[in-house]
Amino acid sequence: MSAASIEQHFEADDQPFSLTAIADEIMERHPGYRVEIIGGHLLVTPSPDAPHARALTKLMRPFIAAGLDDGETEVLQSVSMWLPTGAEDFVTPDLVVVDTDIDDHLIERNAYDPVCFRLVLEVTSSNWKDDLKTKVGAYAEAKVPVYVVVDRKHQRLHVLTDPDGSEYTNHRVHAPGETITLPESVGAEVSLDVGEIIAAGRPRGRE
């Protein structure tokens, strides 16, 4: 059952419903799917493919090598963030750099206060527009300092910084062949080889 059909089912009964309950039902019926709520809307992401997972593995290495998985910060995958955009809103980034005291900032439903997040990173799937549009505003409103998107659809890497209201005032797009250094606000100097990351996110045999 899709998110839309579940929502219609609840509406057909003419009963009040919560998006959280719908999200739980989707995840129960479709193990491996990721369900998020942003601005009162459900976002449903299918199970990641192997290249998506491969890109994340490739990405974790420079963050860990820079020392961000020790001391004051940790490098984690699939940790949910509570959002200020709605009463039930939360999002689950693919990769994050967070403060080590994140356990003290649990809000509810395994979602944590945005204040703990120094960087969020998404590797796009079939619903790539959500990462490039919907989540930009959500992460900006949550005041996440750095948002990185590995755009597998267009073979580019986006780095967004300086959140202001519902947008980032600095948005740079990088292509294969470039090596970029992320802002020091993440906690250390981290350099990313755009070509290497983009190649990791493609099915093997299509490089």
C-alpha positions in Angstrom: 0.0 0.0 0.0 1.4 3.4 -0.9 1.6 6.5 1.3 -1.2 8.1 -0.7 -3.5 5.0 -0.4 -2.9 4.7 3.3 -3.8 8.3 3.8 -6.9 7.9 1.7 -7.8 4.9 3.9 -7.7 6.9 7.0 -9.6 9.8 5.5 -12.3 7.4 4.2 -13.0 6.3 7.8 -13.6 10.0 8.5 -11.4 9.8 11.6 -8.6 12.0 12.8 -5.2 10.4 11.9 -1.6 11.2 12.5 1.1 11.2 9.8 3.3 9.4 12.3 0.8 6.5 12.4 0.8 6.4 8.6 4.6 6.4 8.5 4.7 3.5 10.9 2.2 1.5 8.8 4.2 2.1 5.6 7.4 0.9 7.2 5.7 -2.1 8.7 4.3 -3.1 5.3 7.5 -2.3 3.3 10.6 -3.2 5.4 13.6 -1.2 4.2 11.7 1.8 3.0 12.5 5.1 4.6 9.6 7.3 5.6 10.0 11.0 6.6 7.6 13.8 7.4 8.5 17.3 6.2 6.0 20.2 6.3 3.1 17.9 7.0 3.9 15.7 4.0 5.1 12.1 3.8 8.3 11.4 1.9 8.8 7.7 1.0 12.2 6.5 -0.2 12.6 3.0 -1.5 15.3 0.6 -0.2 18.8 1.8 -1.3 20.5 0.0 -4.1 24.1 -1.3 -3.8 25.7 1.8 -5.5 23.9 4.1 -3.0 25.4 2.1 -0.1 28.8 2.0 -1.9 28.8 5.8 -2.2 28.1 6.1 1.5 31.0 3.8 2.4 33.3 5.8 0.2 32.1 9.0 1.8 32.6 7.9 5.4 36.3 7.3 4.8 37.5 10.9 4.5 35.4 12.0 7.5 36.8 9.2 9.7 40.4 9.8 8.4 40.0 13.5 9.4 39.3 12.4 13.0 35.6 13.3 13.0 34.6 9.9 14.5 36.6 10.5 17.7 36.7 13.2 20.3 33.9 15.8 20.0 32.1 14.4 17.0 30.8 11.1 15.5 30.1 10.1 11.9 26.9 8.1 11.7 24.4 6.8 9.2 20.6 7.0 9.2 20.1 9.0 12.4 16.8 10.9 12.5 16.5 14.6 13.2 13.5 16.3 14.7 12.4 19.2 12.5 10.9 22.6 13.5 8.7 22.6 10.3 5.8 20.8 11.9 4.6 18.9 15.0 5.3 15.5 13.6 8.1 16.4 11.2 11.3 14.4 11.2 13.9 13.5 8.6 16.6 10.7 8.4 19.7 11.8 6.5 21.9 9.2 4.9 25.1 10.4 6.7 25.7 12.9 9.5 28.4 14.5 11.6 27.0 15.0 15.1 28.3 16.1 18.5 29.2 13.2 20.8 26.6 14.3 23.3 23.8 13.5 20.9 22.3 10.9 23.2 21.4 13.7 25.6 19.4 15.4 22.9 16.8 12.7 22.1 13.4 14.3 21.5 11.2 11.3 20.7 10.8 8.4 18.3 14.6 8.1 17.9 14.8 11.6 16.5 17.3 14.1 17.9 17.5 17.9 18.3 19.0 19.6 15.2 21.5 21.4 17.5 23.6 18.3 17.5 24.1 18.1 13.8 27.1 19.8 12.2 26.6 18.3 8.7 23.9 16.2 7.0 24.5 14.4 3.7 22.1 12.8 1.3 22.9 10.4 -1.6 20.0 10.7 -4.1 17.7 7.9 -5.0 14.8 7.8 -7.5 13.0 10.6 -5.6 16.1 12.9 -6.1 13.9 16.1 -6.2 13.2 15.7 -2.5 16.9 16.0 -1.6 17.4 18.9 -3.9 14.3 20.9 -3.1 12.1 19.8 -0.1 14.9 18.9 2.2 16.9 22.1 1.5 14.3 24.2 3.2 13.9 21.8 6.0 17.6 21.5 6.9 17.9 25.3 6.5 15.1 25.9 9.0 16.7 23.4 11.3 19.9 25.6 11.1 22.1 22.7 10.0 25.4 24.4 9.1 26.4 22.2 6.1 24.2 20.2 3.8 25.8 18.0 1.1 24.0 16.3 -1.7 25.5 13.6 -3.9 23.3 14.1 -7.0 23.5 10.7 -8.8 20.8 11.9 -11.3 23.0 14.7 -12.7 26.4 13.5 -11.6 27.2 16.4 -9.4 27.9 17.2 -5.8 26.1 20.1 -4.0 27.5 21.9 -0.9 25.1 24.2 0.9 26.1 26.4 3.8 25.0 29.5 5.8 21.3 28.7 6.5 19.0 31.7 6.6 15.4 31.1 7.2 14.2 28.4 4.8 17.2 28.6 2.5 20.9 28.4 2.3 22.7 31.6 1.2 25.6 29.7 -0.2 25.0 26.9 -2.7 27.9 25.5 -4.8 27.7 22.8 -7.4 30.8 20.7 -8.1 31.5 18.3 -11.0 33.8 15.2 -11.3 37.4 16.3 -11.6 37.1 18.7 -8.7 38.4 18.2 -5.1 36.5 20.2 -2.5 37.2 21.1 1.1 34.2 21.3 3.4 33.8 24.2 5.9 35.7 24.0 9.1 32.5 24.1 11.0 32.2 20.3 10.6 35.0 20.0 13.1 38.0 19.2 10.8 39.4 19.7 7.3 37.6 17.2 5.1 38.4 17.0 1.4 36.2 15.1 -1.1 37.1 13.8 -4.5 33.9 14.5 -6.5 34.7 12.1 -9.3 35.5 9.3 -7.0 32.2 9.7 -5.1 30.1 10.1 -8.2 31.7 7.0 -9.7 31.0 5.0 -6.5 27.3 5.9 -6.8 27.0 4.4 -10.3 26.2 0.8 -11.0 29.5 -1.0 -11.8 30.1 -1.3 -15.5 28.7 2.2 -16.2 31.8 4.2 -15.3 
